[in-house]
Amino acid sequence: MSGILDLLNSDLGKQIIGGVSSETGQSEGKTADVLSMALPVLMGAMKKNAASPQGAEGLMGALSGKHDGSILDNLGGLFSGGVDKSVMDDGAGILGHVLGNRQASVESALSQKSGMDTGTIAQILKVAAPILMGYLGRQSRQSNVNNAGGLGSLLGSVMGNQPKQNQSLIESLIDADGDGSIIDDVAGMVMSGGKKKSGLGGLLGGLFGKK
């Protein structure tokens, strides 16, 4: 099974990078750099959440429903004339549920790592989130994933072996202190002096439980 970075290096990935690049006005090289960091971080958050029965059930429901991979069948149409508002709204919804009110902190962390402004980072993430979900949906269907164990293996395979710089970023953003809270760790990485609040919890489960 191909990992997420293999996807970005494939013809399909080049189409995604080119489309996102044209949408944001950024170079394809910079866009690829941001996606190569952002997608594994989102994958890591999903993998952590899917370790719980509720999270796994919600994610499996989403991947067999709305996010079944059909978005990948017409990427040319998706990016032609600009990404449709419904797709951007879908992406914003996914990110909002995953990151909650700390979304700005996550975008700041990726901005610091990439040197790209946070507004453009936010735009890239909104486009990338539904595409990532679609890719996972297609992979789960092809692999006949039908239980939590299979889902965990799928997410691990898609994450693949990350480059050292990505591993460092993922560890920093997902669970630097081992408490299971990606949101607190991201905020702590970017902002100083904040007290711990509730973590990722059932946010992904709540999102993926909806069709």
Accessible surface in RSA format (square Angstrom, percent):
REM  Atomic radii and reference values for relative SASA: ProtOr
REM  Chains: A
REM  Algorithm: Lee & Richards
REM  Probe-radius: 1.40
REM  Slices: 20
REM RES _ NUM      All-atoms   Total-Side   Main-Chain    Non-polar    All polar
REM                ABS   REL    ABS   REL    ABS   REL    ABS   REL    ABS   REL
RES MET A   1   118.58  61.4  31.71  21.0  86.86 206.8  47.64  40.5  70.94  94.0
RES SER A   2    49.73  42.0  39.22  52.3  10.50  24.2  31.80  67.7  17.93  25.1
RES GLY A   3     6.33   7.8   0.00   N/A   6.33   7.8   4.81  13.2   1.51   3.4
RES ILE A   4     0.32   0.2   0.30   0.2   0.02   0.0   0.30   0.2   0.02   0.1
RES LEU A   5    35.38  19.7  34.26  24.5   1.12   2.8  34.28  24.1   1.10   3.0
RES ASP A   6    83.17  58.3  76.70  76.3   6.48  15.3  16.43  38.7  66.75  66.6
RES LEU A   7     9.05   5.0   6.69   4.8   2.36   5.9   9.05   6.4   0.00   0.0
RES LEU A   8    11.04   6.1   8.36   6.0   2.67   6.7   8.36   5.9   2.67   7.2
RES ASN A   9   112.89  77.8  95.60  92.4  17.28  41.6  25.23  60.7  87.66  84.7
RES SER A  10    42.55  36.0  33.09  44.2   9.46  21.8  41.63  88.7   0.92   1.3
RES ASP A  11   120.38  84.3 109.02 108.5  11.36  26.9  38.68  91.0  81.70  81.5
RES LEU A  12    45.96  25.6  40.09  28.7   5.87  14.8  43.28  30.4   2.68   7.2
RES GLY A  13     0.00   0.0   0.00   N/A   0.00   0.0   0.00   0.0   0.00   0.0
RES LYS A  14   127.08  62.0 119.04  73.0   8.04  19.1  72.36  65.1  54.72  58.3
RES GLN A  15    84.50  47.3  72.05  52.7  12.45  29.6  34.47  73.4  50.04  38.0
RES ILE A  16     4.55   2.6   4.55   3.4   0.00   0.0   4.55   3.3   0.00   0.0
RES ILE A  17    15.40   8.8  15.40  11.5   0.00   0.0  15.40  11.1   0.00   0.0
RES GLY A  18    17.85  22.0   0.00   N/A  17.85  22.0  12.99  35.6   4.86  10.9
RES GLY A  19     7.64   9.4   0.00   N/A   7.64   9.4   5.98  16.4   1.67   3.7
RES VAL A  20     0.00   0.0   0.00   0.0   0.00   0.0   0.00   0.0   0.00   0.0
RES SER A  21     9.16   7.7   8.53  11.4   0.63   1.4   0.23   0.5   8.93  12.5
RES SER A  22    85.90  72.6  51.03  68.1  34.87  80.3  52.43 111.6  33.47  46.9
RES GLU A  23    43.90  25.2  21.97  16.6  21.93  52.2   5.49  10.6  38.40  31.4
RES THR A  24    23.11  16.4   0.00   0.0  23.11  55.1   2.76   3.7  20.36  30.8
RES GLY A  25    68.74  84.8   0.00   N/A  68.74  84.8  35.26  96.8  33.48  75.0
RES GLN A  26    44.39  24.8  37.17  27.2   7.22  17.2   2.81   6.0  41.58  31.5
RES SER A  27    64.49  54.5  47.49  63.4  16.99  39.1  53.38 113.7  11.11  15.6
RES GLU A  28   102.68  59.0  97.23  73.6   5.45  13.0  30.65  59.3  72.03  58.8
RES GLY A  29    46.27  57.1   0.00   N/A  46.27  57.1  39.74 109.1   6.53  14.6
RES LYS A  30   106.60  52.0 104.21  63.9   2.40   5.7  58.34  52.5  48.26  51.4
RES THR A  31     0.00   0.0   0.00   0.0   0.00   0.0   0.00   0.0   0.00   0.0
RES ALA A  32    28.19  25.9  26.98  41.6   1.21   2.7  27.26  38.4   0.93   2.5
RES ASP A  33    86.04  60.3  84.73  84.3   1.32   3.1  17.61  41.4  68.44  68.3
RES VAL A  34     0.28   0.2   0.28   0.2   0.00   0.0   0.28   0.2   0.00   0.0
RES LEU A  35     0.27   0.2   0.27   0.2   0.00   0.0   0.27   0.2   0.00   0.0
RES SER A  36    29.55  25.0  29.55  39.4   0.00   0.0  17.78  37.9  11.77  16.5
RES MET A  37    25.21  13.1  24.58  16.3   0.63   1.5  10.26   8.7  14.95  19.8
RES ALA A  38     0.92   0.8   0.29   0.4   0.63   1.4   0.63   0.9   0.29   0.8
RES LEU A  39     8.35   4.6   8.35   6.0   0.00   0.0   8.35   5.9   0.00   0.0
RES PRO A  40     0.07   0.1   0.07   0.1   0.00   0.0   0.07   0.1   0.00   0.0
RES VAL A  41     4.37   2.9   4.37   4.0   0.00   0.0   4.37   3.8   0.00   0.0
RES LEU A  42     9.38   5.2   8.87   6.3   0.51   1.3   8.95   6.3   0.44   1.2
RES MET A  43     0.00   0.0   0.00   0.0   0.00   0.0   0.00   0.0   0.00   0.0
RES GLY A  44     4.71   5.8   0.00   N/A   4.71   5.8   2.38   6.5   2.33   5.2
RES ALA A  45     0.62   0.6   0.62   1.0   0.00   0.0   0.62   0.9   0.00   0.0
RES MET A  46     3.30   1.7   2.60   1.7   0.70   1.7   2.87   2.4   0.43   0.6
RES LYS A  47    85.74  41.8  81.04  49.7   4.70  11.2  27.44  24.7  58.30  62.1
RES LYS A  48    67.92  33.1  53.01  32.5  14.91  35.5  30.61  27.5  37.32  39.8
RES ASN A  49    12.03   8.3   5.63   5.4   6.41  15.4   6.59  15.9   5.45   5.3
RES ALA A  50     8.07   7.4   1.26   1.9   6.81  15.5   1.90   2.7   6.18  16.4
RES ALA A  51    90.29  83.0  49.44  76.3  40.85  92.9  61.58  86.7  28.70  76.0
RES SER A  52    49.52  41.8  44.68  59.6   4.84  11.1  42.23  89.9   7.28  10.2
RES PRO A  53   114.83  83.7 105.59  96.2   9.24  33.6 111.13  91.8   3.70  23.0
RES GLN A  54   119.73  67.0 113.42  82.9   6.31  15.0  43.29  92.1  76.44  58.0
RES GLY A  55     1.58   2.0   0.00   N/A   1.58   2.0   1.04   2.9   0.54   1.2
RES ALA A  56     1.99   1.8   1.99   3.1   0.00   0.0   1.99   2.8   0.00   0.0
RES GLU A  57   132.50  76.1 123.69  93.6   8.82  21.0  47.86  92.6  84.64  69.1
RES GLY A  58     7.27   9.0   0.00   N/A   7.27   9.0   6.97  19.1   0.29   0.7
RES LEU A  59     1.91   1.1   1.91   1.4   0.00   0.0   1.91   1.3   0.00   0.0
RES MET A  60    45.96  23.8  40.85  27.0   5.11  12.2  35.81  30.4  10.15  13.4
RES GLY A  61    22.47  27.7   0.00   N/A  22.47  27.7  21.80  59.8   0.67   1.5
RES ALA A  62     3.27   3.0   2.63   4.1   0.64   1.5   3.27   4.6   0.00   0.0
RES LEU A  63     5.16   2.9   2.73   2.0   2.43   6.1   2.74   1.9   2.42   6.5
RES SER A  64    91.70  77.5  56.44  75.3  35.25  81.2  49.09 104.5  42.61  59.7
RES GLY A  65    24.81  30.6   0.00   N/A  24.81  30.6  17.56  48.2   7.25  16.2
RES LYS A  66   125.51  61.2  95.17  58.4  30.35  72.3  71.46  64.3  54.05  57.6
RES HIS A  67    20.44  11.2  17.58  12.2   2.86   7.3   7.38   7.6  13.06  15.2
RES ASP A  68    48.37  33.9  48.06  47.8   0.31   0.7   8.54  20.1  39.83  39.7
RES GLY A  69     1.58   1.9   0.00   N/A   1.58   1.9   0.75   2.1   0.83   1.9
RES SER A  70    67.08  56.7  55.06  73.5  12.02  27.7  34.93  74.4  32.15  45.0
RES ILE A  71    44.09  25.1  30.11  22.4  13.99  33.7  40.57  29.2   3.53   9.6
RES LEU A  72    10.36   5.8   0.05   0.0  10.32  25.9   0.05   0.0  10.32  27.8
RES ASP A  73   106.25  74.4  68.94  68.6  37.31  88.2  34.26  80.6  71.99  71.8
RES ASN A  74    99.08  68.3  92.43  89.3   6.65  16.0  32.43  78.1  66.64  64.4
RES LEU A  75     3.55   2.0   0.67   0.5   2.88   7.2   0.67   0.5   2.88   7.8
RES GLY A  76    41.27  50.9   0.00   N/A  41.27  50.9  34.39  94.4   6.88  15.4
RES GLY A  77    38.20  47.1   0.00   N/A  38.20  47.1  20.43  56.1  17.78  39.8
RES LEU A  78    22.19  12.4  10.88   7.8  11.31  28.4  19.42  13.6   2.77   7.5
RES PHE A  79    24.38  12.2  13.53   8.4  10.85  28.2  13.70   8.3  10.68  30.6
RES SER A  80    82.19  69.5  57.56  76.8  24.63  56.7  29.63  63.1  52.56  73.6
RES GLY A  81    89.46 110.3   0.00   N/A  89.46 110.3  44.28 121.5  45.19 101.2
RES GLY A  82    35.89  44.3   0.00   N/A  35.89  44.3  21.42  58.8  14.48  32.4
RES VAL A  83    14.87   9.8   0.00   0.0  14.87  35.8   0.00   0.0  14.87  40.3
RES ASP A  84    82.72  57.9  74.45  74.1   8.26  19.5  30.09  70.8  52.62  52.5
RES LYS A  85   152.21  74.3 144.23  88.5   7.99  19.0 115.31 103.8  36.90  39.3
RES SER A  86    72.88  61.6  60.22  80.4  12.65  29.1  49.45 105.3  23.42  32.8
RES VAL A  87    25.15  16.5  22.64  20.5   2.51   6.0  25.15  21.9   0.00   0.0
RES MET A  88    33.87  17.5  33.40  22.1   0.47   1.1  33.63  28.6   0.24   0.3
RES ASP A  89    71.76  50.3  62.55  62.3   9.20  21.8  27.28  64.2  44.47  44.4
RES ASP A  90    28.38  19.9  19.44  19.4   8.94  21.1  12.71  29.9  15.68  15.6
RES GLY A  91     0.00   0.0   0.00   N/A   0.00   0.0   0.00   0.0   0.00   0.0
RES ALA A  92    36.84  33.9  30.39  46.9   6.45  14.7  31.03  43.7   5.81  15.4
RES GLY A  93    29.29  36.1   0.00   N/A  29.29  36.1  28.86  79.2   0.43   1.0
RES ILE A  94     4.00   2.3   3.62   2.7   0.38   0.9   3.62   2.6   0.38   1.0
RES LEU A  95     0.04   0.0   0.04   0.0   0.00   0.0   0.04   0.0   0.00   0.0
RES GLY A  96    29.28  36.1   0.00   N/A  29.28  36.1  23.19  63.6   6.10  13.7
RES HIS A  97    63.10  34.5  59.52  41.4   3.58   9.2  50.35  51.9  12.74  14.8
RES VAL A  98     1.81   1.2   1.81   1.6   0.00   0.0   1.81   1.6   0.00   0.0
RES LEU A  99     2.93   1.6   2.53   1.8   0.39   1.0   2.53   1.8   0.39   1.1
RES GLY A 100    27.73  34.2   0.00   N/A  27.73  34.2  21.10  57.9   6.63  14.9
RES ASN A 101   141.30  97.4 101.48  98.1  39.82  95.9  47.16 113.5  94.14  91.0
RES ARG A 102    37.76  15.9  37.18  19.0   0.58   1.4  13.42  18.3  24.34  14.8
RES GLN A 103    35.25  19.7  34.98  25.6   0.27   0.6  12.22  26.0  23.03  17.5
RES ALA A 104    67.38  62.0  62.81  96.9   4.57  10.4  63.76  89.8   3.62   9.6
RES SER A 105     8.85   7.5   6.23   8.3   2.62   6.0   2.47   5.3   6.38   8.9
RES VAL A 106     4.06   2.7   4.06   3.7   0.00   0.0   4.06   3.5   0.00   0.0
RES GLU A 107    17.69  10.2  17.69  13.4   0.00   0.0   0.19   0.4  17.50  14.3
RES SER A 108    30.59  25.8  29.89  39.9   0.70   1.6   7.91  16.9  22.67  31.8
RES ALA A 109     0.15   0.1   0.00   0.0   0.15   0.3   0.10   0.1   0.05   0.1
RES LEU A 110     2.18   1.2   2.18   1.6   0.00   0.0   2.18   1.5   0.00   0.0
RES SER A 111    18.06  15.3  16.59  22.1   1.47   3.4   1.29   2.8  16.77  23.5
RES GLN A 112   125.91  70.4  92.01  67.2  33.90  80.7  46.59  99.2  79.32  60.2
RES LYS A 113   104.12  50.8  71.83  44.1  32.29  76.9  30.30  27.3  73.82  78.6
RES SER A 114    31.93  27.0   2.18   2.9  29.74  68.5   8.73  18.6  23.20  32.5
RES GLY A 115    66.70  82.3   0.00   N/A  66.70  82.3  36.98 101.5  29.72  66.6
RES MET A 116     7.18   3.7   2.72   1.8   4.47  10.6   6.71   5.7   0.47   0.6
RES ASP A 117    83.69  58.6  70.77  70.4  12.92  30.6  48.78 114.8  34.91  34.8
RES THR A 118    60.09  42.7  57.63  58.4   2.46   5.9  26.00  34.9  34.09  51.5
RES GLY A 119    49.23  60.7   0.00   N/A  49.23  60.7  38.95 106.9  10.28  23.0
RES THR A 120    16.08  11.4  14.03  14.2   2.05   4.9   1.23   1.7  14.85  22.5
RES ILE A 121     0.00   0.0   0.00   0.0   0.00   0.0   0.00   0.0   0.00   0.0
RES ALA A 122    17.81  16.4  17.81  27.5   0.00   0.0  17.81  25.1   0.00   0.0
RES GLN A 123    55.92  31.3  53.79  39.3   2.13   5.1  13.72  29.2  42.20  32.0
RES ILE A 124     0.00   0.0   0.00   0.0   0.00   0.0   0.00   0.0   0.00   0.0
RES LEU A 125     2.10   1.2   2.10   1.5   0.00   0.0   2.10   1.5   0.00   0.0
RES LYS A 126    67.26  32.8  67.26  41.3   0.00   0.0  11.41  10.3  55.85  59.5
RES VAL A 127     0.00   0.0   0.00   0.0   0.00   0.0   0.00   0.0   0.00   0.0
RES ALA A 128     2.27   2.1   1.20   1.9   1.06   2.4   1.97   2.8   0.30   0.8
RES ALA A 129     0.66   0.6   0.45   0.7   0.21   0.5   0.66   0.9   0.00   0.0
RES PRO A 130     2.57   1.9   1.94   1.8   0.63   2.3   1.94   1.6   0.63   3.9
RES ILE A 131     5.79   3.3   5.79   4.3   0.00   0.0   5.79   4.2   0.00   0.0
RES LEU A 132     2.04   1.1   0.05   0.0   1.99   5.0   1.83   1.3   0.21   0.6
RES MET A 133     0.00   0.0   0.00   0.0   0.00   0.0   0.00   0.0   0.00   0.0
RES GLY A 134     0.47   0.6   0.00   N/A   0.47   0.6   0.47   1.3   0.00   0.0
RES TYR A 135     7.31   3.4   7.31   4.2   0.00   0.0   7.20   5.4   0.11   0.1
RES LEU A 136     0.00   0.0   0.00   0.0   0.00   0.0   0.00   0.0   0.00   0.0
RES GLY A 137     0.46   0.6   0.00   N/A   0.46   0.6   0.00   0.0   0.46   1.0
RES ARG A 138    54.89  23.0  54.89  28.0   0.00   0.0  11.64  15.9  43.25  26.2
RES GLN A 139    18.54  10.4  18.54  13.6   0.00   0.0   0.00   0.0  18.54  14.1
RES SER A 140    13.12  11.1  11.67  15.6   1.45   3.3   5.24  11.2   7.88  11.0
RES ARG A 141   138.92  58.3 124.05  63.2  14.87  35.4  76.53 104.6  62.39  37.8
RES GLN A 142   121.45  67.9  88.03  64.3  33.42  79.6  41.59  88.5  79.86  60.6
RES SER A 143    49.58  41.9  20.88  27.9  28.71  66.1  22.21  47.3  27.37  38.3
RES ASN A 144   122.50  84.5 104.31 100.8  18.19  43.8  32.93  79.3  89.57  86.6
RES VAL A 145    29.66  19.5   6.69   6.1  22.96  55.3   9.78   8.5  19.88  53.9
RES ASN A 146   115.25  79.5  91.13  88.1  24.12  58.1  31.38  75.5  83.86  81.1
RES ASN A 147    81.79  56.4  76.93  74.3   4.85  11.7  34.71  83.5  47.08  45.5
RES ALA A 148    52.76  48.5  41.94  64.7  10.81  24.6  42.26  59.5  10.49  27.8
RES GLY A 149    53.56  66.0   0.00   N/A  53.56  66.0  43.51 119.4  10.04  22.5
RES GLY A 150    25.81  31.8   0.00   N/A  25.81  31.8  21.95  60.2   3.86   8.6
RES LEU A 151     0.41   0.2   0.41   0.3   0.00   0.0   0.41   0.3   0.00   0.0
RES GLY A 152    26.36  32.5   0.00   N/A  26.36  32.5  23.77  65.2   2.59   5.8
RES SER A 153    75.66  63.9  61.59  82.2  14.07  32.4  40.58  86.4  35.08  49.1
RES LEU A 154     4.03   2.2   0.89   0.6   3.14   7.9   3.73   2.6   0.30   0.8
RES LEU A 155     0.00   0.0   0.00   0.0   0.00   0.0   0.00   0.0   0.00   0.0
RES GLY A 156    26.60  32.8   0.00   N/A  26.60  32.8  16.79  46.1   9.80  22.0
RES SER A 157    52.21  44.1  36.02  48.1  16.19  37.3  16.49  35.1  35.71  50.0
RES VAL A 158     0.00   0.0   0.00   0.0   0.00   0.0   0.00   0.0   0.00   0.0
RES MET A 159    26.82  13.9  24.71  16.4   2.11   5.0  20.52  17.4   6.30   8.3
RES GLY A 160    38.51  47.5   0.00   N/A  38.51  47.5  23.57  64.7  14.94  33.5
RES ASN A 161   151.76 104.7 124.86 120.7  26.90  64.8  30.97  74.5 120.79 116.8
RES GLN A 162    14.17   7.9   5.47   4.0   8.70  20.7   5.39  11.5   8.79   6.7
RES PRO A 163    53.20  38.8  40.05  36.5  13.15  47.8  52.88  43.7   0.32   2.0
RES LYS A 164   175.62  85.7 167.22 102.6   8.40  20.0 111.43 100.3  64.19  68.4
RES GLN A 165   128.43  71.8 115.68  84.5  12.75  30.4  59.66 127.0  68.77  52.2
RES ASN A 166     5.52   3.8   5.36   5.2   0.16   0.4   0.63   1.5   4.88   4.7
RES GLN A 167    82.38  46.1  80.21  58.6   2.17   5.2  19.87  42.3  62.51  47.4
RES SER A 168    56.46  47.7  51.64  68.9   4.82  11.1  26.70  56.8  29.77  41.7
RES LEU A 169     2.13   1.2   2.06   1.5   0.07   0.2   2.13   1.5   0.00   0.0
RES ILE A 170    16.02   9.1  16.02  11.9   0.00   0.0  16.02  11.5   0.00   0.0
RES GLU A 171   115.91  66.5 110.55  83.6   5.36  12.8  48.65  94.1  67.26  54.9
RES SER A 172    35.10  29.7  30.98  41.4   4.12   9.5   9.13  19.4  25.97  36.4
RES LEU A 173     0.00   0.0   0.00   0.0   0.00   0.0   0.00   0.0   0.00   0.0
RES ILE A 174    16.40   9.3  16.40  12.2   0.00   0.0  16.40  11.8   0.00   0.0
RES ASP A 175    36.55  25.6  21.49  21.4  15.06  35.6   9.42  22.2  27.12  27.0
RES ALA A 176    73.93  68.0  35.60  54.9  38.33  87.2  41.90  59.0  32.03  84.9
RES ASP A 177    76.60  53.7  40.98  40.8  35.62  84.2  45.10 106.1  31.50  31.4
RES GLY A 178    60.98  75.2   0.00   N/A  60.98  75.2  27.77  76.2  33.21  74.4
RES ASP A 179    73.06  51.2  34.50  34.3  38.56  91.2  39.36  92.6  33.69  33.6
RES GLY A 180    31.76  39.2   0.00   N/A  31.76  39.2  19.86  54.5  11.91  26.7
RES SER A 181     6.22   5.3   6.05   8.1   0.17   0.4   6.22  13.2   0.00   0.0
RES ILE A 182     1.81   1.0   1.81   1.3   0.00   0.0   1.81   1.3   0.00   0.0
RES ILE A 183     9.24   5.3   9.24   6.9   0.00   0.0   9.24   6.7   0.00   0.0
RES ASP A 184    13.25   9.3   5.50   5.5   7.75  18.3   4.05   9.5   9.20   9.2
RES ASP A 185    11.07   7.8   3.92   3.9   7.15  16.9   4.27  10.0   6.80   6.8
RES VAL A 186     0.24   0.2   0.24   0.2   0.00   0.0   0.24   0.2   0.00   0.0
RES ALA A 187    11.81  10.9  11.34  17.5   0.47   1.1  11.61  16.3   0.20   0.5
RES GLY A 188    53.78  66.3   0.00   N/A  53.78  66.3  32.23  88.4  21.55  48.3
RES MET A 189    70.75  36.6  34.96  23.1  35.79  85.2  45.95  39.1  24.80  32.9
RES VAL A 190    37.94  25.0  11.20  10.1  26.73  64.4  12.49  10.9  25.45  69.0
RES MET A 191   113.41  58.7 105.24  69.7   8.17  19.4 100.74  85.7  12.67  16.8
RES SER A 192   115.48  97.6  83.13 110.9  32.35  74.5  51.79 110.3  63.69  89.2
RES GLY A 193    82.81 102.1   0.00   N/A  82.81 102.1  43.28 118.8  39.53  88.5
RES GLY A 194    70.20  86.6   0.00   N/A  70.20  86.6  38.59 105.9  31.61  70.8
RES LYS A 195   182.37  89.0 164.16 100.7  18.21  43.4 112.86 101.6  69.51  74.0
RES LYS A 196   120.84  59.0  91.63  56.2  29.21  69.5  88.18  79.4  32.66  34.8
RES LYS A 197   140.80  68.7 122.88  75.4  17.92  42.7  78.82  70.9  61.98  66.0
RES SER A 198   102.33  86.5  76.32 101.9  26.00  59.9  55.77 118.8  46.56  65.2
RES GLY A 199    26.22  32.3   0.00   N/A  26.22  32.3   6.14  16.8  20.09  45.0
RES LEU A 200     4.85   2.7   4.01   2.9   0.84   2.1   4.01   2.8   0.84   2.3
RES GLY A 201    58.87  72.6   0.00   N/A  58.87  72.6  42.34 116.2  16.53  37.0
RES GLY A 202    42.66  52.6   0.00   N/A  42.66  52.6  22.66  62.2  20.00  44.8
RES LEU A 203    62.92  35.0  58.80  42.1   4.12  10.4  61.90  43.5   1.01   2.7
RES LEU A 204     0.32   0.2   0.32   0.2   0.00   0.0   0.32   0.2   0.00   0.0
RES GLY A 205     5.66   7.0   0.00   N/A   5.66   7.0   0.57   1.6   5.08  11.4
RES GLY A 206    34.46  42.5   0.00   N/A  34.46  42.5  32.33  88.7   2.13   4.8
RES LEU A 207    24.30  13.5  22.34  16.0   1.96   4.9  22.34  15.7   1.96   5.3
RES PHE A 208     4.48   2.2   2.66   1.6   1.82   4.7   3.24   2.0   1.24   3.6
RES GLY A 209    56.46  69.6   0.00   N/A  56.46  69.6  25.85  70.9  30.61  68.6
RES LYS A 210   134.50  65.6 119.45  73.3  15.05  35.8  85.98  77.4  48.53  51.7
RES LYS A 211   165.22  80.6 108.98  66.9  56.24 133.9  78.77  70.9  86.46  92.1
END  Absolute sums over single chains surface
CHAIN  1 A     9285.0       6422.4       2862.6       4866.7       4418.3
END  Absolute sums over all chains
TOTAL          9285.0       6422.4       2862.6       4866.7       4418.3
